[in-house]
Structure formats: structure tokens, C-alpha cells
Amino acid sequence: MAGDDEGVSLGHPRLSHLDDGLDQRGRIRREGGLSRIDPMFLPLVSATEAGLRDLFGNRLHSIYLYGSVPRGTAVRGRSDLDVSAVLHDRPTDRDRASVEQLATELDRQTDLVDEVGITLDGAQSLLSPAQRHDGAFHLSCLCTPLWGPDLAEQLPEQHPTVELARGIPSGTAAAFSRLAVALDDPGTARLDHACQRVGRRIARLAFACVLFRWPGWTSDPDALAEVVKAYYPARATELDRSIELGWGRLRNRPPTAPADQQAAIDLLSTAAPWWLAEHLAVTST
């Protein structure tokens, strides 16, 4: 397990050419920016903002974008529009159902993206210590403010520490169980999405095993793969397959073939347990 595959020390010399995603103080830089959004996506972004403001009114604290659209790497018809909305109070089940309905309606109205996804949180939850390396990290480092006061100004600084590596894959084991059920269910509507999520979950879990040893942060799948392979060269083949499933749609190779479904099933039965155990081993020290 830990140490058997990589045998390298902190700061791998083969990775010195990569942008480590940190500022001069060693903090993780925020990804994305509104100026990076391709103009073709701006009407959809505006419609999403308007829909959320109409839906929640004064209860709405702020809206954020994350993923490829604010990073400027989105591909028409293949990328998703990923949105995080924050309420002043705690979201209810009815609120989440309303947001899901809004996302579905926005998705039906455009062919610009493969899917519109909106998450919903309460401000106080994100400000709690329990969320520092989960929801708070997501908002302060991975999200671009779209509307409202930036909650990140009240959140703690984020560094590529073992504590962050320990916290960010929370819920991964449960997600793997849900994905296994979805892949085995003939009634699953979007098997390609399930395959994609398997690939991304495994790749990001693998990255959590090395981000504090590199140390640095990246959401770019190619850079992520390079970092992980530097520490775990023996896992390169399964990592490449995970990256292909997770991000192949952006390269016009969506995971829609029966072989992709089988690859996702195989990864869940072999790679997923290995990386879960390895993550526990390397972050428990």
C-alpha cells in the first residue's frame, strides 16, 4: 500500500514544470473567472442566475459557477454548466426539488451543454468547521462568484495539506456504492453519466493521495494524471482508463459503448477499493 508503489519524497522532481496552483504564500489559488467564460455560454449563465433569484428572492445569499465553463475550457454540447447556490438559511427538501426542476428546465432549453447541475447549500453550514475541507474548500477554491456577496471572504485559507487530502473525498465510498447500483440497473437513464462519475471519482480520489506530497492543486485531468503517475507508476493503466471515462466526453469520446460500462464496473470492483484503502493509509499518518 502506501510507499510500496511510489517510493518518492515530498516534492517530486519530475513535476517541477507543472503549475502547482498555489500563490506566493502557498495558498491554493481560486480557479476560474467570469472573464474566461466563452461568450456563447453567457445567455445560459444569465438565465440560470435569473431563475435562482426568482426562485429564492431574499433567501438567496450568492451564486457561483465551477467546472469548465468559468475555467474557459468548456466544449459546446459536451461540457456541463455547474452551479452552486447558497441560501441565507438552511435548504429544505422542497428547495432542493425546486432547484432540480429549474436545472431540468434550463437543460431542456439549450443544446449548449450536456447537463445543467445546481447544488444548494446554506451559508451557516459552509461556514462551520466541519465543512472546512469539503464544502468550504469547494466554494473558496473551485467556485467563481457570479452574484451576491462572496462567502469565500469569510472562509479560512486553503493549503494542500494532509487535512485537506483527508477531507475532500468525503462521501466517495458511498458514491461508489450508488454508482455500482446504477451501472447494474437496466433502467438507469444515463449510463454514460454513471461511467463518467466513476472515472472522475477514482481519479480525484487518487489525486487526494498525492496532493499534499506534491504539494499543489489542479483540476486539469492531464495534470492530475501526471501528478498521480509520478507517485504511483504501477497504477498508470487504470488511471488512464479512469481519465478516459471521466473526461473523454470533452474529447468527443463519450463513455457510451458497452465496453465503457464494463470498464466502469471493473474499476469499481478493483481500482476503487484499492484507492480507498491507499487514501486511508497515506492520510492517517
Summary of the structure (lengths in Angstrom):
residues: 285
radius of gyration: 18.8
end to end distance: 13.2
largest distance: 54.4
contacts: 902
relative contact order: 0.15
helix: 56%
strand: 11%
